[in-house]
Amino acid sequence: MTVAGMYNEETIDIAASPDVVYGLVSDLARMGEWSPETTGGRWLDGGAGAVGDQFEGDNQIGDRKWSAVAEVTVAQPGTKFEFVTGPPEGRFVRWTYRLAPNGEGTTVTEVWDVEILPGTLAKFTEDQLAGRASAVASSMQATLAGVKATAEG
């Protein structure tokens, strides 16, 4: 169940096939190339993007740096890629990339869905949570623009 106000979807059209786009959005180690918040990371225990594989992602906002473990929950090439952050503590945030052919390429929708507030956000005021949601929306737009530039480059 989504925490109130902590859900966002951003959509972009990319002039590349769903398989090409899927190859990019499912390569979590490359997210640092496009995201203003994610700086990189690594697959754990030999994972590579299959359901159940885990990834440790590194993030930074200003001077604040942190890492988060993510687990792949859906891996449908050309259609949908989804992971949750928080394992093994729980499923805090669900990130989803939905892909649909659009005749010219692919329509990509990125979804951010906070299911449980992580400890760092649980102390935030409503205004601070709204600010975080707004920052994530901007970050998602930038990430999708970066994926588009790479896919179309």
C-alpha positions in Angstrom: 0.0 0.0 0.0 1.4 3.4 -1.0 2.3 5.9 1.7 0.1 9.0 1.1 1.8 11.4 -1.3 4.7 9.1 -2.0 3.9 7.8 -5.5 4.9 9.2 -8.8 4.9 8.1 -12.5 6.9 9.7 -15.3 6.6 8.7 -18.9 8.8 9.3 -22.0 8.8 8.1 -25.6 12.1 6.6 -26.8 13.0 5.9 -30.4 14.3 2.4 -29.7 12.8 -1.0 -29.4 11.4 -2.3 -26.1 14.2 -4.8 -26.0 16.9 -2.2 -26.2 15.2 0.0 -23.6 14.7 -3.0 -21.3 18.5 -3.8 -21.6 19.2 -0.3 -20.3 16.7 0.0 -17.4 17.4 -3.5 -16.2 21.1 -2.8 -16.0 21.1 -1.3 -12.5 24.9 -0.9 -12.5 24.5 1.7 -15.2 21.8 3.8 -13.4 24.5 6.1 -12.2 25.0 7.3 -15.8 21.6 8.8 -15.9 20.3 9.4 -12.4 21.1 12.6 -10.6 20.8 10.6 -7.3 22.1 7.1 -8.0 25.9 7.1 -8.4 26.4 3.4 -9.2 26.3 0.0 -7.5 26.9 -3.7 -8.0 25.0 -6.9 -8.3 25.3 -9.2 -5.3 26.2 -12.9 -5.4 26.6 -13.0 -9.2 23.2 -11.6 -10.0 22.5 -9.9 -13.3 18.8 -8.8 -13.2 16.7 -12.0 -12.9 13.8 -12.2 -10.4 15.3 -12.6 -6.9 18.7 -11.1 -7.8 19.9 -8.4 -5.4 21.8 -5.2 -6.1 23.4 -2.7 -3.8 23.0 0.8 -5.2 25.0 3.8 -4.1 23.2 7.2 -3.8 24.0 10.8 -3.0 22.1 14.0 -2.5 24.3 16.9 -1.7 26.7 15.7 1.0 24.5 12.8 2.1 25.6 9.4 0.8 24.0 6.1 1.4 23.6 2.6 -0.1 20.5 0.5 -0.4 19.9 -3.1 -1.3 17.3 -3.8 -4.0 15.8 -7.1 -5.1 14.4 -7.7 -8.6 10.7 -8.7 -8.4 9.7 -8.6 -12.1 12.0 -9.3 -15.1 9.9 -9.5 -18.3 12.3 -8.5 -21.2 10.8 -5.9 -23.4 7.8 -5.4 -21.1 8.5 -4.7 -17.5 11.3 -4.5 -15.0 10.7 -3.9 -11.3 12.7 -4.0 -8.1 12.1 -3.1 -4.4 14.6 -1.5 -2.1 14.9 -2.5 1.5 15.7 -6.3 1.4 16.2 -8.0 3.8 14.6 -5.4 6.1 11.4 -5.2 4.1 10.0 -3.7 0.9 10.2 0.1 1.4 10.1 1.5 -2.2 9.0 -0.2 -5.4 10.6 1.0 -8.6 8.9 -0.1 -11.9 9.7 0.4 -15.6 6.8 -0.4 -17.9 7.6 -0.6 -21.6 5.1 -0.5 -24.4 5.8 -0.4 -28.2 4.3 2.8 -29.7 5.0 2.4 -33.4 8.0 4.7 -33.3 9.8 2.9 -30.5 8.9 2.5 -26.9 6.8 4.4 -24.3 8.5 4.0 -21.0 6.8 4.7 -17.7 8.9 4.8 -14.5 7.0 4.4 -11.2 8.1 5.3 -7.7 5.9 3.8 -5.0 6.8 4.1 -1.3 5.1 1.2 0.4 6.7 1.7 3.9 8.6 4.8 4.9 12.3 3.9 5.4 13.7 5.0 8.8 15.4 8.0 7.3 12.1 9.3 6.0 9.9 8.3 8.9 11.2 11.3 10.9 10.3 13.8 8.1 7.5 16.3 8.4 4.7 16.4 5.8 6.4 19.3 4.1 9.7 17.4 4.0 8.0 14.4 2.6 6.4 16.5 -0.1 9.8 18.0 -0.9 11.3 14.5 -1.2 8.5 13.4 -3.5 9.1 16.5 -5.7 12.8 15.8 -5.8 12.2 12.2 -6.8 9.9 13.3 -9.6 12.6 15.6 -11.0 15.2 12.8 -10.7 13.0 10.4 -12.5 12.5 12.9 -15.4 16.3 13.3 -15.6 16.9 9.6 -15.5 14.4 8.9 -18.3 15.9 11.7 -20.4 19.3 10.1 -19.9 18.1 6.6 -20.8 16.5 8.2 -23.9 19.7 9.9 -24.9 21.7 6.6 -24.6 19.1 4.5 -26.4 18.8 6.9 -29.2 22.5 7.8 -29.4 
